[in-house]
């Protein structure tokens, strides 16, 4: 009266990313009259998600280094090949597919575009790409680009799909005084102490310095008004002047002097 029997086979999760696996179910009987037929083949499709991520969520490198290495890693065990695509895109940095010729349009581009195919396997769980920076000879703010991971494999889970790379500008700029020294009579006048950018080629951001007066033989508030200022240069304002008042103390003296100084606020500023 019993024509069918059902039984359950437990499938275990080994937490390993692997190819489809099979095993056979075989029936046995000691009764020679029983025709058991062929065995049944069972296929186990792997359901373990393959997690891929950038080694670091962000990278920072100086433009003067010439490049930065960005790596992707597989998290967990892996027993079959997995393909992941990597590509770059500009955020504030500008990419190009080929390096400009020397003397060409370097100032238009910041790095070489990268498109890579990563194939991970059981022994290769970390792969890297070298992103090459281009010297644009521009004094500019730090710029960023984005590196992205993707995969057409539905079992691949990209846990950090993007990483940002910051290119720290290393171009230097010269800043100094003009029309010095100033020689004036002590008659209560105001003089203009002027400063300027010494090299304005490809100046694309701002640069700031501190201005201050330093006593010499001249006495502050007796012979001159001590003055401090923060000077911020830009593409429009490449020469800046600071007014300094010269006082008349009503006393006959020898020639007196004081010094005006500039101090850099960035290591990329050369005071000269």
C-alpha positions as CSV (number, residue, x, y, z in Angstrom):
1,X,0.0,0.0,0.0
2,X,3.1,2.3,0.3
3,X,4.1,3.3,-3.3
4,X,6.3,6.4,-2.4
5,X,8.8,7.2,0.3
6,X,10.2,10.7,0.9
7,X,13.3,11.5,2.9
8,X,15.3,14.6,3.6
9,X,19.0,15.3,3.0
10,X,20.4,18.3,4.9
11,X,22.6,20.6,2.8
12,X,25.3,22.3,4.9
13,X,26.7,25.8,4.3
14,X,30.5,25.7,4.3
15,X,30.7,29.5,4.0
16,X,33.0,29.1,1.0
17,X,32.5,30.7,-2.4
18,X,32.8,27.8,-4.8
19,X,31.5,26.2,-8.0
20,X,28.3,24.1,-8.3
21,X,28.9,20.7,-6.5
22,X,27.2,17.3,-7.0
23,X,26.6,14.1,-5.1
24,X,24.7,10.9,-5.8
25,X,21.9,9.2,-4.0
26,X,22.0,5.4,-4.3
27,X,19.4,2.9,-3.2
28,X,20.4,-0.5,-2.0
29,X,18.4,-3.7,-1.3
30,X,19.2,-7.3,-0.3
31,X,16.1,-8.5,-2.2
32,X,17.3,-9.7,-5.6
33,X,13.8,-9.2,-7.0
34,X,14.0,-5.4,-6.4
35,X,15.0,-3.4,-9.5
36,X,16.6,-0.2,-8.1
37,X,17.3,1.5,-11.4
38,X,20.0,4.2,-11.7
39,X,21.3,6.6,-8.9
40,X,19.9,10.1,-8.5
41,X,22.4,13.1,-9.0
42,X,21.9,16.1,-6.7
43,X,23.5,19.4,-7.6
44,X,24.2,22.0,-4.9
45,X,24.3,25.6,-6.2
46,X,26.5,27.8,-4.1
47,X,24.6,30.7,-2.3
48,X,27.5,32.2,-0.4
49,X,27.8,35.9,-1.4
50,X,31.2,36.9,-2.8
51,X,32.2,40.1,-1.0
52,X,34.7,42.4,-2.8
53,X,35.8,45.7,-1.4
54,X,38.5,48.3,-1.8
55,X,41.4,47.8,0.6
56,X,40.9,51.4,1.8
57,X,37.9,53.7,1.3
58,X,40.1,56.6,0.4
59,X,43.6,57.4,-0.8
60,X,45.8,60.5,-0.6
61,X,49.0,61.1,-2.5
62,X,51.1,64.0,-3.6
63,X,51.1,65.0,-7.2
64,X,54.9,64.9,-7.1
65,X,54.9,61.2,-6.4
66,X,53.6,60.6,-9.8
67,X,51.1,57.8,-9.0
68,X,49.0,56.0,-6.4
69,X,48.3,52.3,-6.0
70,X,44.6,51.3,-5.4
71,X,43.8,47.7,-4.4
72,X,40.6,45.6,-4.2
73,X,40.3,42.5,-2.0
74,X,38.0,39.5,-1.7
75,X,36.6,39.0,1.8
76,X,36.4,35.3,2.8
77,X,37.2,32.0,1.1
78,X,37.1,31.7,-2.6
79,X,37.2,28.4,-4.6
80,X,36.2,29.6,-8.1
81,X,37.2,32.6,-10.3
82,X,35.4,35.9,-9.9
83,X,35.6,38.8,-12.3
84,X,35.3,42.4,-11.2
85,X,35.7,45.5,-13.3
86,X,37.5,48.7,-12.1
87,X,37.3,52.2,-13.7
88,X,38.1,55.7,-12.8
89,X,36.1,59.0,-13.2
90,X,36.9,62.6,-12.3
91,X,35.3,64.4,-9.4
92,X,37.3,67.7,-9.5
93,X,40.3,66.1,-11.2
94,X,40.3,65.7,-15.0
95,X,41.3,62.4,-16.7
96,X,42.6,61.6,-20.1
97,X,43.1,58.3,-21.9
98,X,46.6,59.1,-23.1
99,X,49.5,61.1,-21.7
100,X,49.9,64.5,-23.5
101,X,53.2,65.1,-25.2
102,X,55.8,67.2,-23.4
103,X,55.0,70.8,-23.9
104,X,51.4,70.0,-24.9
105,X,48.2,70.3,-23.0
106,X,49.4,69.0,-19.6
107,X,47.6,71.8,-17.7
108,X,44.2,70.3,-18.9
109,X,44.6,66.9,-17.3
110,X,45.4,65.6,-13.8
111,X,45.7,61.8,-14.3
112,X,45.5,58.9,-16.7
113,X,42.2,57.0,-16.9
114,X,42.2,53.4,-15.8
115,X,39.9,50.5,-16.8
116,X,41.0,47.2,-15.4
117,X,39.6,43.7,-15.2
118,X,40.3,41.9,-12.0
119,X,40.1,38.1,-11.9
120,X,40.2,36.7,-8.4
121,X,40.7,33.1,-7.5
122,X,41.6,30.8,-4.6
123,X,45.2,32.1,-4.4
124,X,44.7,35.6,-5.8
125,X,42.5,37.6,-3.4
126,X,44.1,41.0,-3.7
127,X,44.6,42.9,-7.0
128,X,45.9,46.4,-7.5
129,X,46.0,49.1,-10.2
130,X,48.5,52.0,-10.5
131,X,46.8,55.4,-11.2
132,X,49.3,57.7,-12.9
133,X,49.3,61.5,-12.1
134,X,50.1,64.1,-14.7
135,X,52.1,67.2,-13.7
136,X,49.9,70.1,-14.9
137,X,52.3,72.8,-13.6
138,X,49.4,74.6,-12.1
139,X,49.2,76.1,-8.6
140,X,45.8,74.8,-7.6
141,X,43.6,73.3,-4.9
142,X,43.8,69.6,-4.1
143,X,41.7,67.6,-6.6
144,X,39.8,64.3,-6.3
145,X,38.9,61.3,-8.6
146,X,36.7,58.3,-8.0
147,X,37.6,54.7,-8.5
148,X,34.6,52.3,-8.9
149,X,34.1,48.5,-8.8
150,X,31.4,46.5,-10.5
151,X,30.6,43.0,-11.5
152,X,28.0,41.2,-13.8
153,X,28.2,38.1,-11.5
154,X,25.0,38.1,-9.5
155,X,26.7,36.4,-6.6
156,X,29.2,39.2,-6.2
157,X,28.5,41.8,-3.5
158,X,30.6,45.0,-3.8
159,X,30.7,46.1,-0.2
160,X,32.5,49.4,-1.0
161,X,31.7,50.2,-4.6
162,X,33.8,53.4,-4.7
163,X,36.9,54.9,-3.3
164,X,38.1,58.5,-3.6
165,X,41.7,59.5,-4.4
166,X,42.9,63.0,-3.4
167,X,45.7,64.4,-5.5
168,X,47.6,66.9,-3.3
169,X,49.0,69.7,-5.4
170,X,52.8,70.1,-5.1
171,X,53.4,73.1,-7.4
172,X,55.0,76.0,-5.6
173,X,54.5,79.8,-6.0
174,X,56.7,82.7,-5.2
175,X,55.5,85.7,-3.2
176,X,57.5,88.8,-2.3
177,X,57.7,92.6,-1.9
178,X,58.0,95.0,-4.7
179,X,59.5,98.5,-4.9
180,X,61.7,98.2,-1.8
181,X,63.2,99.8,0.1
182,X,60.8,102.6,1.0
183,X,62.5,105.8,2.0
184,X,60.1,108.5,3.3
185,X,60.2,111.7,5.3
186,X,58.7,111.8,8.8
187,X,55.7,114.0,8.1
188,X,52.7,112.0,9.1
189,X,52.2,110.3,5.7
190,X,50.9,106.8,4.9
191,X,52.9,104.6,2.7
192,X,51.8,101.6,0.6
193,X,53.9,98.4,1.1
194,X,53.2,96.2,-1.9
195,X,53.5,92.5,-2.5
196,X,52.9,90.3,-5.5
197,X,53.0,86.8,-6.9
198,X,56.3,86.3,-8.6
199,X,55.1,83.5,-10.9
200,X,51.5,83.7,-12.1
201,X,51.6,81.0,-14.7
202,X,48.7,78.6,-14.2
203,X,47.7,80.2,-10.9
204,X,44.3,78.6,-10.4
205,X,43.4,79.0,-6.8
206,X,44.3,81.3,-3.9
207,X,47.4,81.8,-1.8
208,X,47.6,83.6,1.5
209,X,50.4,85.1,3.6
210,X,50.7,87.1,6.8
211,X,52.1,90.6,6.7
212,X,53.6,92.3,9.8
213,X,55.9,95.1,10.8
214,X,58.9,94.5,13.0
215,X,60.5,97.3,15.1
216,X,64.1,98.4,14.3
217,X,65.4,101.7,15.4
218,X,62.0,103.1,14.7
219,X,59.6,102.8,17.7
220,X,56.1,101.6,17.2
221,X,53.4,104.2,17.9
222,X,56.0,106.9,18.1
223,X,57.5,106.7,14.6
224,X,55.0,104.4,12.8
225,X,51.8,102.5,13.4
226,X,52.5,98.7,13.8
227,X,50.5,96.9,11.2
228,X,49.5,93.3,10.6
229,X,47.4,91.9,7.8
230,X,46.4,88.7,6.0
231,X,46.9,88.9,2.3
232,X,45.0,86.6,0.0
233,X,46.1,86.5,-3.6
234,X,43.8,85.2,-6.4
235,X,43.6,85.1,-10.2
236,X,42.3,88.7,-10.0
237,X,44.4,90.0,-7.1
238,X,48.0,89.2,-7.9
239,X,49.4,92.4,-6.4
240,X,48.3,93.5,-2.9
241,X,49.4,96.5,-0.9
242,X,49.2,97.3,2.9
243,X,49.0,100.9,4.1
244,X,51.4,101.7,6.9
245,X,51.2,105.1,8.7
246,X,54.4,107.0,9.4
247,X,54.1,109.3,12.5
248,X,55.8,112.6,13.2
249,X,57.3,112.5,16.7
250,X,58.5,116.1,16.5
251,X,62.0,115.1,17.5
252,X,65.1,115.7,15.4
253,X,66.8,112.2,15.1
254,X,68.9,110.2,12.8
255,X,67.3,108.1,10.0
256,X,65.1,105.4,11.6
257,X,64.0,102.1,10.2
258,X,61.6,99.2,10.7
259,X,61.0,96.0,8.7
260,X,58.0,94.6,6.9
261,X,57.9,90.8,6.8
262,X,55.8,88.1,5.1
263,X,55.2,84.7,6.5
264,X,53.9,81.7,4.5
265,X,50.7,79.9,5.4
266,X,51.5,76.9,3.2
267,X,54.7,75.0,2.5
268,X,54.0,75.6,-1.2
269,X,54.6,79.3,-0.8
270,X,58.1,80.6,-1.3
271,X,58.7,84.0,0.3
272,X,61.3,85.8,-1.8
